[in-house]
């Protein structure tokens, strides 16, 4: 039996090349003759362009080009370039059999014989439509991002190279920092920092932090091209390529100066609110203390007056009682200041002799200032009086003196000068013919700079540490002078002291109308005929003294320690005058007066109070008042005015 063996036939070189070309489908590989007609066609060409070999063989390759490219002679230029330069390579739109376009990468090589004669061209075409679409999408995305970054004007967005030099610059950076692109590109970003921050190494530290941690963020002062500063929020991000190499930094800066100022204003407002609440609480406390202290003074001064009337005429005893009465008078002035501080008293302008007022306050000023500060007082002769609330002015003087004391921690001199001058005006032409009186308080303290001086009278502004000042002293003085038709002028020089000038309009005082706080002796006279007085007070000590004073003045007295008891006794007795305390529990003096007049129309009422504060809508708001503590003479005068007796 014969065995037939299959013998592999040898494959020629040309056959191998043919098989290779037919196996390639991702590239169109075909031959052109010297005239540009297709002379070979591989499966890749058929897949790309849609033509079979039988459809395209012998056709001119220009049919693969767009009409515009054929019109401008691109096919001929391709072959000419390949023949002359030895190669043509390019990209462009090509046309398939069905008319659809695709983006092609084309390489054309000339084919020559051994003798150098041109035999034709080898043409390789690759379909890059998808890649070009991705690249175009990426380009559009990058362009949109560029337009977005360039369109942002509220943020400075720019790139830095790894060394910190500016590599890009958007419109926001130009608006915020003031540099045009050609002025800043290539410059180091440290020029945006303050000199102090550059000396401290902050720019390099920012880049190093971003390099190591990937991000740096902070707030601080930055400098514009014109040298002005702005408060900036800064973020620096490190940028790396696909291999992880640092290629630069992305820097975003926002001008938050207005936001920072708004935050500071909010903090100031919050602090002012806290101070206001604190002052309100202190005022309530001071008012309560003053009320209770007034009752104590009333009991003491009343008892002293009664003792003075009953004891034998012994000069030594009389002098002691007079001293004690002067002490109660000073205590009364102190409660007045407390009530003024507590805003429990409206302004009561009166004709005031400034030299007498300052001299009467001198001891209290010296006590407040301490022994290290010397007080000097001078006044021009024949000073006219001024119209002002004496108690409030005393409080203003104490405020100014306290500020002066704080400005002289090592001691010094406080000079109070009272003079009659022409008040300086805001405008040279704005002069008034009225006489002016100036009360000037000068110290030898540390003084104020221009910025502090400009704000010194602002409410709640203080240069003292926490808990050492409310910032209300000079603002209270300013308010008092404004309401009194005067003016506050501050003068100060750093290291040379401060002068506070209070200007008032001089007033011609009818004789006997000047405010006088000195203790007066009680009038020994009594009423022509006895009146029946119902005395009401919830404080037993005050009530006892009031009753004895009334009896000594010749009145018939009925006493009650509450509003309810007073109403009951009004129903039981004929009463000519109701003398009642105002601040009582359960029923106040004004409420008692209203209820009493409803039962007994025409009843005369006299209100004893230290507050001078009545409900504005009360039908008894205009009741005659007797300020506590009162003397027998003041009690007598008030009763006569209230009853027309």
Residue pairs with C-beta under 8 A, 6 or more apart in sequence:
11 19
21 29
21 40
21 42
22 42
22 43
23 43
24 42
24 43
24 44
25 43
25 44
25 47
26 44
26 126
27 42
27 44
27 124
27 125
27 126
28 42
28 44
28 45
28 47
28 48
28 49
28 123
28 124
28 125
28 126
29 42
29 44
29 45
29 122
29 123
29 124
30 38
30 39
30 40
30 41
30 42
30 45
30 123
31 38
31 39
31 40
31 111
31 120
31 121
31 122
31 123
32 38
32 39
32 61
32 79
32 120
32 121
32 122
32 123
33 39
33 119
33 120
34 118
34 119
34 120
34 121
35 60
36 60
36 61
36 62
36 75
36 76
36 79
36 121
37 58
37 59
37 60
37 61
38 56
38 57
38 58
38 59
38 60
38 61
39 57
39 58
39 120
40 57
41 51
41 52
41 53
41 56
41 57
45 51
45 56
45 125
46 52
46 53
48 96
48 102
48 104
48 125
48 127
49 56
49 64
49 94
49 96
49 97
49 125
50 96
50 97
50 98
51 97
55 97
60 75
61 75
61 123
62 70
62 75
62 76
63 95
64 94
64 95
64 125
65 74
65 75
65 94
65 95
66 93
66 94
66 95
66 101
69 75
69 92
69 93
74 92
78 88
78 90
78 106
78 108
79 88
79 108
79 121
81 87
81 88
81 108
82 88
82 108
82 109
82 110
82 121
83 110
83 118
83 121
86 109
86 110
87 107
87 108
87 109
87 110
88 106
88 107
88 108
89 105
89 106
89 107
89 108
90 105
90 106
91 103
91 104
91 105
91 106
91 128
92 103
92 104
92 106
93 101
93 102
93 103
93 104
94 101
94 102
94 103
94 104
94 106
94 125
95 101
96 102
102 127
102 129
103 127
103 128
103 129
103 132
104 125
104 126
104 127
104 128
105 125
105 126
105 128
106 123
106 124
106 125
107 123
107 124
107 125
108 121
108 122
108 123
108 124
109 121
109 122
110 118
110 120
110 121
111 118
111 119
111 120
111 121
111 122
112 118
112 119
113 119
149 157
149 170
150 170
150 171
151 171
152 170
152 171
152 172
153 171
153 172
153 175
154 172
154 254
155 170
155 172
155 176
155 252
155 253
155 254
156 170
156 172
156 173
156 175
156 176
156 177
156 251
156 252
156 253
156 254
157 170
157 172
157 173
157 250
157 251
157 252
158 166
158 167
158 168
158 169
158 170
158 173
158 251
159 166
159 167
159 168
159 239
159 248
159 249
159 250
159 251
160 166
160 167
160 189
160 207
160 236
160 248
160 249
160 250
160 251
161 167
161 248
162 246
162 247
162 248
162 249
163 188
164 188
164 189
164 190
164 203
164 204
164 207
164 249
165 186
165 187
165 188
165 189
166 184
166 185
166 186
166 187
166 188
166 189
167 185
167 248
168 185
169 179
169 181
169 184
169 185
173 179
173 184
173 253
174 180
174 181
176 224
176 230
176 253
176 254
176 255
177 184
177 192
177 222
177 224
177 225
177 253
178 224
178 225
178 226
179 225
183 225
188 203
189 203
189 251
190 198
190 203
190 204
191 223
192 222
192 223
192 253
193 202
193 203
193 222
193 223
194 220
194 221
194 222
194 223
194 229
197 203
197 220
197 221
202 220
206 216
206 218
206 234
206 236
207 216
207 236
207 249
209 215
209 216
209 236
210 216
210 236
210 237
210 238
210 249
211 238
211 246
214 237
214 238
215 235
215 236
215 237
215 238
216 234
216 235
216 236
217 233
217 234
217 235
217 236
218 234
219 231
219 232
219 233
219 234
219 256
220 231
220 232
220 234
221 229
221 230
221 231
221 232
222 229
222 230
222 231
222 232
222 234
222 253
223 229
224 230
230 255
230 257
231 255
231 256
231 257
231 260
232 253
232 254
232 255
232 256
233 253
233 254
233 256
234 251
234 252
234 253
234 254
235 251
235 252
235 253
236 249
236 250
236 251
236 252
237 249
237 250
237 251
237 252
238 246
238 249
239 246
239 247
239 248
239 249
239 250
240 246
240 247
241 247
268 460
271 460
272 459
272 460
275 460
275 470
275 471
275 472
276 460
278 470
279 470
279 472
282 341
282 342
283 341
283 342
283 343
283 344
284 342
286 338
286 339
286 341
286 342
287 338
287 339
287 342
287 344
287 611
289 338
290 335
290 338
290 339
290 342
290 344
290 610
291 583
291 610
291 611
293 331
293 334
293 335
293 338
294 332
294 335
294 610
294 628
294 629
295 539
295 541
295 542
295 628
296 541
297 328
297 331
297 332
297 335
297 628
297 629
298 539
298 541
298 542
298 545
298 546
298 628
298 629
298 630
299 539
299 541
299 542
299 544
299 545
300 324
300 328
300 629
301 325
301 328
301 329
301 332
301 629
301 631
302 542
302 545
302 546
302 548
302 549
302 629
303 545
304 321
304 324
304 325
304 328
305 325
305 522
305 549
305 631
305 632
306 545
306 548
306 549
306 552
307 321
308 318
308 321
308 325
309 522
309 552
311 317
311 318
311 321
322 519
325 519
326 519
328 629
329 517
329 518
329 519
330 364
331 629
332 629
333 391
333 394
333 517
335 610
336 345
336 391
337 391
337 394
337 395
337 398
339 345
339 391
339 610
339 611
339 612
340 389
340 391
340 392
340 395
341 395
344 611
344 612
344 613
345 391
345 611
345 612
345 613
346 612
346 613
347 389
347 392
347 480
347 483
347 484
348 389
348 391
348 612
349 387
349 388
349 389
349 484
350 387
350 388
350 389
350 390
350 515
351 385
351 386
351 387
351 507
351 509
351 513
351 514
351 515
352 385
352 386
352 387
352 388
352 390
352 393
352 514
352 515
353 383
353 385
353 514
353 515
354 379
354 383
354 385
354 386
354 418
354 437
354 439
354 504
355 377
355 379
355 383
355 418
356 514
356 516
357 390
357 393
357 394
357 515
358 377
358 379
358 397
358 416
358 418
358 439
359 377
360 517
361 394
361 397
361 398
362 375
362 377
364 398
365 375
365 397
365 398
365 401
365 414
366 375
368 398
368 401
368 402
368 405
369 375
369 401
369 404
369 405
369 414
370 405
372 408
372 410
372 411
372 412
373 404
373 405
373 408
373 411
373 412
373 413
373 414
374 412
374 413
374 414
375 413
375 414
375 416
376 413
376 414
376 415
376 416
377 415
377 416
377 417
377 418
378 415
378 416
378 417
378 418
379 417
379 418
379 419
380 418
380 419
380 420
383 418
383 420
383 437
384 420
384 435
384 437
384 506
384 507
384 508
384 509
385 506
385 507
385 509
385 514
386 437
386 484
386 486
386 504
386 505
386 506
386 507
387 484
387 485
387 504
387 505
387 507
388 480
388 484
388 486
388 504
389 480
389 484
390 515
390 517
392 480
393 480
395 476
396 476
396 477
396 480
396 502
397 441
399 473
399 474
399 476
399 477
400 441
400 473
400 474
400 477
400 500
401 414
401 441
402 473
403 473
403 474
403 498
404 414
404 441
404 443
404 445
404 498
405 414
406 445
406 464
406 468
406 469
407 443
407 445
407 446
407 447
407 497
407 498
408 414
408 443
408 444
408 445
408 446
412 443
412 444
412 445
413 443
413 444
414 441
414 442
414 443
415 440
415 441
415 442
415 443
416 439
416 440
416 441
417 438
417 439
417 440
417 442
418 437
418 438
418 439
418 440
419 437
419 438
419 440
420 435
420 436
420 437
420 438
420 506
421 436
421 437
421 438
422 431
422 436
423 432
423 436
423 438
423 487
423 503
424 489
425 431
425 432
434 505
434 506
435 505
435 506
436 503
436 504
436 505
436 506
437 503
437 504
437 505
437 506
438 501
438 502
438 503
438 504
439 501
439 502
439 503
439 504
440 499
440 500
440 501
440 502
441 499
441 500
441 502
442 497
442 498
442 499
442 500
443 497
443 498
443 499
444 497
445 497
445 498
446 494
446 495
446 497
447 492
447 493
447 494
447 495
447 496
447 497
447 498
448 456
448 463
448 492
448 494
448 498
449 494
452 463
452 492
453 490
453 492
455 461
456 474
456 490
456 492
457 474
457 475
457 477
457 478
457 488
457 490
458 471
458 475
459 471
459 472
459 475
460 470
460 471
460 472
460 475
461 471
461 475
462 468
462 469
462 470
462 471
463 469
474 488
474 490
474 500
477 488
477 500
477 502
478 488
480 486
481 487
481 488
481 502
481 503
481 504
482 488
484 504
485 504
485 505
486 502
486 503
486 504
486 505
487 502
487 503
488 500
488 501
488 502
488 503
489 500
489 501
489 503
490 498
490 499
490 500
490 501
491 498
491 499
491 501
492 498
492 499
519 631
520 631
520 633
521 633
522 631
522 632
522 633
522 636
523 632
523 633
523 636
525 636
526 553
526 554
527 553
527 554
527 555
527 636
527 639
527 640
527 645
528 645
529 645
530 554
530 555
530 556
531 555
531 556
531 576
531 577
531 639
531 643
531 645
532 555
532 556
532 557
532 558
532 573
532 574
532 575
532 576
532 577
533 550
533 555
533 556
533 557
533 558
533 575
533 576
533 577
533 578
533 579
533 639
534 557
534 558
534 559
534 560
534 566
534 569
534 570
534 573
534 575
534 577
534 578
534 579
534 580
535 543
535 546
535 547
535 550
535 557
535 558
535 559
535 560
535 579
535 580
536 543
536 559
536 560
536 561
536 562
536 563
536 565
536 566
536 578
536 579
536 580
536 581
536 584
536 589
536 592
537 543
537 546
537 561
537 580
537 581
537 584
537 608
538 561
538 562
538 581
538 584
538 585
539 581
540 561
542 581
542 628
543 559
543 561
546 579
546 608
546 635
547 557
547 559
549 632
549 635
550 557
550 579
550 635
551 557
552 632
553 632
553 635
553 636
553 639
555 639
558 569
558 573
558 575
560 566
560 568
560 569
562 584
562 585
562 586
562 587
563 580
563 584
563 586
563 587
563 588
563 589
563 591
563 592
563 595
564 586
564 587
566 578
566 580
566 592
566 596
567 592
567 595
567 596
567 599
569 575
570 578
570 596
570 599
570 600
570 603
571 599
575 600
575 603
576 604
576 643
577 603
577 604
577 605
577 606
577 639
577 642
577 643
578 592
578 593
578 596
578 603
578 604
578 605
578 606
579 606
579 608
579 626
579 639
580 589
580 592
580 593
580 605
580 606
580 607
580 608
581 589
581 608
581 609
582 588
582 589
582 590
582 607
582 608
582 609
582 611
582 614
583 589
583 609
583 610
583 611
584 592
587 595
589 607
589 608
589 609
590 607
590 614
590 615
590 618
590 620
590 621
590 623
593 605
593 607
593 620
593 623
594 618
594 619
594 620
596 603
596 605
597 603
597 605
597 620
604 642
604 643
605 620
605 623
605 624
605 642
606 623
606 624
606 625
606 626
606 638
606 639
606 642
607 614
607 620
607 623
607 624
607 625
607 626
608 625
608 626
608 628
608 630
609 625
609 626
609 627
609 628
610 627
610 628
612 625
612 627
614 620
614 621
614 623
615 621
624 638
624 641
624 642
625 638
626 634
626 635
626 638
627 634
630 638
639 645
